[in-house]
Amino acid sequence: MITLKNMVYNMNIKNVLITTKQTALEYYRQNYDVPEEVIPADLLVSKKREHSEHYNSIKIIKDALEKHNISYHVVYMPYAAHEEFIGRDLVIAVGGDGTVLNTARYIRDNTPLLTVKSEGDSVGALCTIKAKDFVETFEKILSGNFRIELWNRAEGKFGNKTDIALNEIAIGTKHFNGMATYEVKFGDKKEIQRSSKIIVSTGAGSTGWYNNIHNSNGVFHPSISELRFTVSESIKSHNYKMLHGHVMPGDVLEIVSLMDTEGTISFDGDKNKRMYNFPIGQKICIKISDKPLHMIFTK
């Protein structure tokens, strides 16, 4: 039993949800009648290997759960509904960073999440263990030899919508070569800017997109209670004063769209379900979410 911030985790695990992905090979088979005729041979070989590794990883996890007579259900992206995630003792995300991000958006309570890298070519920066280590890790969890880290998320409220991001919220245009125009309001300061995008990152996202922008303030741990924003490819001649900053508990960063038709808000880089129109005059208010992700680690 683990207690953290008035939350009690009694890992008497009876009901597990496994979230996973469509492999590249499955995508090829779904979209091409004869993948071998259009996919380079060496690429197809590697994707077949990744596919096999991924499903072997899922089998390792299933076998471990069955050994302990633990009920589980497997869902594949895109997941059907938030209801699938409710009432679980543990959620296990099996894949890479995309799987973790797609899983996290559905967890809005204190259900612990274990993230498993399923095959060697996945980046897996958000994955805490590899599949080969799952059996040992799971035995430790069952024996109570684990800890919970609260990974902060960014909340964005705009219009009548609210969404949360584990990595980042990005404001820009629909097209990669477009220039976004917006007003930044933070504290008692405000400034109209033109740039390719403005990104608000969590600690989990700070190792990726955010860290590769020259105005960023570097990598920080996912459990640190702050967000950091930075502006990418701004117009240098304008000498903007608000190119980066820290959003602390209680702070709200406001961004107002000055874009006629091309403005967008993207959560965790999702270009499908979580990219929203951001028309002129609309405002997004960004703060630290009060729904952190409960990540499970073994000691």
C-alpha positions as CSV (number, residue, x, y, z in Angstrom):
1,M,0.0,0.0,0.0
2,I,1.4,3.4,-1.0
3,T,0.1,6.7,0.3
4,L,0.8,9.9,-1.7
5,K,-0.8,13.3,-1.2
6,N,-3.8,11.8,0.6
7,M,-4.2,9.2,-2.1
8,V,-3.9,5.5,-1.1
9,Y,-2.7,2.9,-3.7
10,N,-3.5,-0.6,-2.6
11,M,-2.2,-2.7,-5.5
12,N,-4.5,-5.6,-5.1
13,I,-4.7,-5.8,-8.9
14,K,-7.7,-7.5,-10.3
15,N,-8.7,-5.4,-13.3
16,V,-6.1,-4.2,-15.8
17,L,-6.4,-2.3,-19.1
18,I,-3.7,-2.8,-21.7
19,T,-3.5,-0.1,-24.3
20,T,-1.5,-0.7,-27.5
21,K,-1.0,0.6,-31.0
22,Q,-1.3,-0.3,-34.7
23,T,2.1,-1.4,-35.9
24,A,3.7,0.0,-39.0
25,L,3.3,-3.4,-40.7
26,E,-0.4,-3.4,-39.8
27,Y,-0.7,0.0,-41.3
28,Y,1.0,-1.1,-44.5
29,R,-1.3,-4.2,-44.8
30,Q,-4.4,-2.0,-44.2
31,N,-3.5,0.6,-46.8
32,Y,-1.7,-1.4,-49.6
33,D,-3.1,-4.5,-51.4
34,V,0.5,-5.9,-51.8
35,P,2.9,-4.0,-49.5
36,E,5.8,-5.9,-50.9
37,E,5.3,-4.1,-54.3
38,V,5.5,-0.5,-52.9
39,I,7.6,-0.7,-49.7
40,P,11.4,-1.0,-50.0
41,A,12.5,-4.5,-49.1
42,D,14.9,-3.6,-46.3
43,L,12.2,-1.3,-44.7
44,L,9.6,-4.1,-44.9
45,V,12.0,-6.5,-43.2
46,S,12.6,-4.1,-40.3
47,K,8.8,-3.4,-39.9
48,K,8.1,-7.1,-39.8
49,R,10.7,-7.5,-37.1
50,E,9.2,-4.6,-35.1
51,H,5.7,-6.1,-35.5
52,S,6.9,-9.4,-34.1
53,E,8.7,-7.8,-31.2
54,H,5.6,-5.7,-30.3
55,Y,3.3,-8.7,-30.2
56,N,5.9,-10.8,-28.3
57,S,5.9,-8.0,-25.7
58,I,2.1,-8.1,-25.4
59,K,2.3,-11.8,-24.9
60,I,4.9,-11.4,-22.1
61,I,2.5,-9.0,-20.3
62,K,-0.6,-11.2,-20.9
63,D,1.3,-14.3,-19.6
64,A,2.3,-12.5,-16.4
65,L,-1.2,-11.3,-15.7
66,E,-2.7,-14.8,-16.4
67,K,-0.1,-16.3,-14.1
68,H,-1.6,-14.3,-11.2
69,N,-5.2,-14.8,-12.4
70,I,-5.6,-11.1,-13.1
71,S,-8.4,-10.0,-15.5
72,Y,-7.3,-7.8,-18.3
73,H,-8.7,-6.2,-21.4
74,V,-6.8,-5.0,-24.5
75,V,-7.7,-1.9,-26.5
76,Y,-6.1,-0.6,-29.6
77,M,-5.6,3.0,-30.8
78,P,-7.8,4.8,-31.5
79,Y,-9.4,4.0,-28.2
80,A,-13.2,3.9,-28.1
81,A,-14.2,5.8,-25.1
82,H,-13.1,7.2,-21.7
83,E,-15.4,4.6,-20.0
84,E,-12.9,1.9,-21.0
85,F,-10.4,3.5,-18.6
86,I,-12.7,3.9,-15.6
87,G,-12.5,1.4,-12.7
88,R,-9.2,-0.1,-13.6
89,D,-6.6,-1.0,-10.9
90,L,-3.8,-0.4,-13.4
91,V,-3.3,0.7,-17.0
92,I,-0.4,-0.6,-19.0
93,A,0.6,1.3,-22.1
94,V,2.5,-1.0,-24.5
95,G,4.3,0.6,-27.5
96,G,6.2,3.9,-27.7
97,D,5.7,7.6,-26.9
98,G,2.6,7.8,-29.2
99,T,0.9,5.0,-27.3
100,V,1.7,6.7,-23.9
101,L,0.4,10.1,-25.1
102,N,-2.8,8.6,-26.5
103,T,-3.3,6.6,-23.4
104,A,-2.7,9.5,-21.0
105,R,-5.4,11.7,-22.5
106,Y,-8.0,9.2,-21.4
107,I,-6.8,8.9,-17.8
108,R,-8.4,11.7,-15.7
109,D,-8.2,10.1,-12.3
110,N,-5.5,8.6,-10.0
111,T,-5.3,5.3,-11.8
112,P,-1.6,4.3,-12.0
113,L,0.0,4.0,-15.4
114,L,2.9,1.7,-16.3
115,T,4.5,2.5,-19.6
116,V,6.3,-0.3,-21.5
117,K,8.5,0.0,-24.6
118,S,7.5,-2.8,-26.8
119,E,10.2,-2.9,-29.5
120,G,13.7,-1.6,-30.1
121,D,13.1,1.0,-32.7
122,S,10.5,3.0,-30.7
123,V,11.9,6.2,-29.2
124,G,10.2,5.4,-25.9
125,A,11.3,8.5,-24.0
126,L,8.0,8.3,-22.0
127,C,8.3,4.5,-21.4
128,T,9.7,3.6,-18.0
129,I,10.6,-0.1,-18.7
130,K,11.3,-2.4,-21.6
131,A,9.1,-5.4,-22.2
132,K,11.9,-7.8,-21.2
133,D,11.8,-6.3,-17.7
134,F,8.1,-6.5,-17.3
135,V,7.9,-9.8,-15.3
136,E,10.4,-8.6,-12.7
137,T,8.8,-5.2,-12.5
138,F,5.3,-6.5,-12.1
139,E,6.4,-8.9,-9.3
140,K,7.8,-5.8,-7.4
141,I,4.5,-3.9,-8.0
142,L,2.5,-6.8,-6.6
143,S,4.7,-6.9,-3.5
144,G,4.3,-3.2,-2.9
145,N,7.9,-2.3,-3.9
146,F,7.0,0.7,-6.0
147,R,6.5,4.4,-6.0
148,I,4.1,6.8,-7.7
149,E,5.4,10.0,-9.4
150,L,2.9,12.7,-10.2
151,W,3.7,13.9,-13.7
152,N,2.2,17.4,-14.3
153,R,0.1,18.1,-17.3
154,A,-0.9,21.3,-19.1
155,E,-4.5,22.3,-19.2
156,G,-5.9,24.5,-22.0
157,K,-9.4,26.1,-21.8
158,F,-10.7,27.7,-24.9
159,G,-14.3,28.5,-26.0
160,N,-16.4,25.8,-24.4
161,K,-13.6,23.2,-24.5
162,T,-11.0,22.0,-22.1
163,D,-8.2,19.5,-22.9
164,I,-5.0,18.4,-21.2
165,A,-1.5,17.6,-22.5
166,L,1.2,15.4,-21.1
167,N,3.8,16.8,-23.4
168,E,2.9,20.2,-24.8
169,I,0.2,22.6,-26.1
170,A,1.2,24.2,-29.4
171,I,-0.4,27.3,-31.0
172,G,0.4,27.8,-34.7
173,T,-1.1,27.5,-38.1
174,K,-2.5,24.6,-40.1
175,H,0.4,24.7,-42.6
176,F,4.0,24.2,-41.5
177,N,5.2,27.2,-43.4
178,G,2.6,29.6,-42.1
179,M,3.2,32.5,-39.6
180,A,1.0,32.6,-36.5
181,T,-0.1,35.9,-35.2
182,Y,-1.4,36.1,-31.6
183,E,-1.2,38.2,-28.4
184,V,0.5,36.7,-25.3
185,K,-0.7,37.8,-21.9
186,F,1.2,36.8,-18.8
187,G,1.0,38.5,-15.5
188,D,1.0,42.2,-16.1
189,K,2.6,42.0,-19.5
190,K,1.3,41.4,-23.0
191,E,2.7,41.4,-26.4
192,I,1.6,40.8,-30.0
193,Q,3.9,38.3,-31.8
194,R,4.4,36.7,-35.1
195,S,6.2,33.3,-35.2
196,S,5.9,29.8,-36.5
197,K,4.4,28.7,-33.2
198,I,4.4,29.1,-29.5
199,I,4.8,26.0,-27.3
200,V,3.9,25.4,-23.7
201,S,5.7,22.4,-22.4
202,T,5.5,20.1,-19.4
203,G,8.5,18.4,-17.9
204,A,7.6,15.2,-19.7
205,G,7.6,17.1,-23.0
206,S,10.8,19.1,-22.3
207,T,13.1,16.5,-23.7
208,G,11.5,16.7,-27.1
209,W,10.1,19.4,-29.3
210,Y,10.5,22.1,-26.6
211,N,14.2,21.4,-26.0
212,N,15.0,21.8,-29.7
213,I,13.8,25.4,-29.9
214,H,16.6,27.9,-29.3
215,N,14.6,30.0,-26.8
216,S,13.8,27.1,-24.5
217,N,15.0,27.0,-20.9
218,G,16.1,23.3,-21.0
219,V,14.9,20.0,-19.7
220,F,13.1,19.7,-16.4
221,H,11.6,16.7,-14.5
222,P,8.0,15.8,-15.2
223,S,7.1,16.0,-11.5
224,I,8.3,19.6,-11.1
225,S,5.2,21.9,-10.7
226,E,5.7,24.2,-13.6
227,L,5.2,24.7,-17.3
228,R,7.6,26.5,-19.7
229,F,6.7,28.3,-22.8
230,T,8.9,29.3,-25.7
231,V,8.4,30.9,-29.1
232,S,9.8,29.3,-32.3
233,E,11.1,31.2,-35.3
234,S,9.9,34.6,-34.3
235,I,10.5,37.7,-36.5
236,K,13.9,38.8,-35.2
237,S,13.5,42.5,-36.2
238,H,10.6,42.9,-33.8
239,N,12.8,42.3,-30.7
240,Y,10.0,40.6,-28.7
241,K,10.4,40.7,-24.9
242,M,8.2,37.6,-24.1
243,L,9.9,34.8,-26.0
244,H,10.0,32.4,-23.1
245,G,8.8,32.0,-19.5
246,H,7.8,29.8,-16.6
247,V,4.1,29.1,-15.6
248,M,4.0,28.3,-11.9
249,P,1.2,27.0,-9.8
250,G,-1.6,29.7,-9.8
251,D,-0.3,31.3,-13.0
252,V,-2.4,31.5,-16.1
253,L,-0.9,32.1,-19.6
254,E,-3.4,33.7,-22.0
255,I,-3.0,33.6,-25.8
256,V,-5.4,35.4,-28.0
257,S,-5.6,34.4,-31.7
258,L,-5.2,37.1,-34.3
259,M,-5.4,34.7,-37.2
260,D,-8.4,34.8,-39.6
261,T,-8.8,31.2,-40.6
262,E,-5.5,29.3,-40.2
263,G,-5.0,29.3,-36.5
264,T,-4.8,26.0,-34.6
265,I,-4.3,24.6,-31.1
266,S,-2.6,21.2,-30.9
267,F,-2.4,19.0,-27.8
268,D,0.5,16.5,-27.7
269,G,1.2,17.0,-31.4
270,D,-2.1,15.2,-32.3
271,K,-3.1,16.4,-35.8
272,N,-6.3,14.4,-35.8
273,K,-8.6,14.3,-32.8
274,R,-6.8,16.9,-30.7
275,M,-6.0,19.7,-33.2
276,Y,-8.6,22.5,-32.8
277,N,-9.4,25.6,-34.8
278,F,-8.2,28.8,-33.2
279,P,-10.0,31.6,-35.0
280,I,-9.4,35.3,-34.5
281,G,-10.5,36.7,-31.2
282,Q,-10.6,33.3,-29.4
283,K,-8.5,33.0,-26.2
284,I,-6.9,30.0,-24.7
285,C,-6.0,30.0,-21.0
286,I,-3.2,27.6,-20.1
287,K,-2.2,26.5,-16.6
288,I,-0.9,23.5,-14.7
289,S,-3.7,20.8,-14.7
290,D,-5.1,19.7,-11.4
291,K,-5.2,16.2,-12.9
292,P,-1.5,14.9,-12.9
293,L,-0.7,11.6,-14.4
294,H,0.1,8.9,-11.8
295,M,3.2,7.1,-13.1
296,I,4.3,3.9,-11.4
297,F,7.9,3.1,-10.9
298,T,9.5,0.2,-9.0
299,K,12.2,0.8,-6.4
